[in-house]
Structure formats: structure tokens, C-alpha cells
Amino acid sequence: MMLFHNDLSDAELHRLIRRRAITLGGNSRLKIYGTLHCASGKRMKRGNRVFFADEAAARAAGYRPCGHCMKTAYRQWKNHEQL
């Protein structure tokens, strides 16, 4: 499940986060996902922000892990890509 920030009201977004229906955020232009607390993610434009329920959903949508907030997952992704 991928949700676009522009399609959600602030109240709806907060409700989904509290219920843990959303656990990750991503950048639709760069195809990167990370934690909701990532400083890089907080700086992106609202129009580029998307949300995912989990890592499987983000990867299925073609996104890669953030190198700042998900260092281990990023290294694994990077090493796998180079093989």
C-alpha cells in the first residue's frame, strides 16, 4: 500500500500513523524510503512524499532504503545491486 501525502488530510495521516498502518515515508521522485523520524525525509516537499505500511510494500513499489536512517538495509540493498 502506497499513500500520497497530498491525498491525505493531516488528521487522517496522524490517525494512520497512530494505528501503525503507516510505518515508513518515501520520496516519490527519488524512489527512497525511510523512517518517519528521518531528518532527510522531513525536509522533502509534501508533493513528493509517500507513505508505506512496511518495507515489503516500499520495495514492491520499487523504492530503496535511505542511507541516513536505514544504514544496514541500505548497505544490504547496495551490495545486492552490485552483484
N, C-alpha and C positions, 0 to 999 in steps of 0.2 A: 504494500500500500504506500503510495507516494501522494502527499498532500502539498499543494502550493500555498505559501503564506498569504498571497493576495486573495485566495479563495476562502480564508478563514477570518472570522472576527477575532478580536483579541480575547474575548470571553470564551469563545469556543476553543481557541488554541490552548488557553490555560486549563480548561476543563480536560482536554485530551492529554495534556502533559501530567496533570494530577492523577488521572486514571491510568497512566503509563501506556496509553495507546500510541503515544509518540515518545520515542526514546532518543532519536538522533535527528540532526539537522543536516542539510546539504546545500550546496551551491549548484544550481541547475546549469549555469554557464560553464563552470569548471569541472563538473561531474565529480565533486569531492563531498564526502560525508564525514561528520564528526559528532562529538558530544554536544549537548545543548549548552554546556558551560564554556565551550572553546572561545577564546578571545578572537581568533580569526573568523569564526562563524558569526560572532556578534557584530562584526564590522561590515558584513556584506549587506547589500541592498535588499530590502524587503521583496522586491520583484524577482530577485534571483534565488530566494530562499525556499527550500522544500523541506518536508519532514517525512521521516520514515518510522515505522513501528519497530524495526530491528535491523541488524546488519544484513541479514539474508535478503530483506526487501531492498535495501540500498544497493547491494551487489547485483541483485537480479535486474535492477534498473540501469546497471552499467556504471555505477559510481565506485570510486576508490576511497580508501581510508585517508583521513587527514594526517599529515606528517607532524603536526603540532600536538594534537590532543590524543592521538591514537598511534603512538610511535611503534609499538610492537606489531600491530595489524598492518601499518604502513610498510614496515620492513619486510614482513611476510609477503605482502602484495608485490612489492618492488622486486624481491628475489624471485618470486614466481614468474613475473613478467619477463625477467631477463633470461630465464631458462629456455 
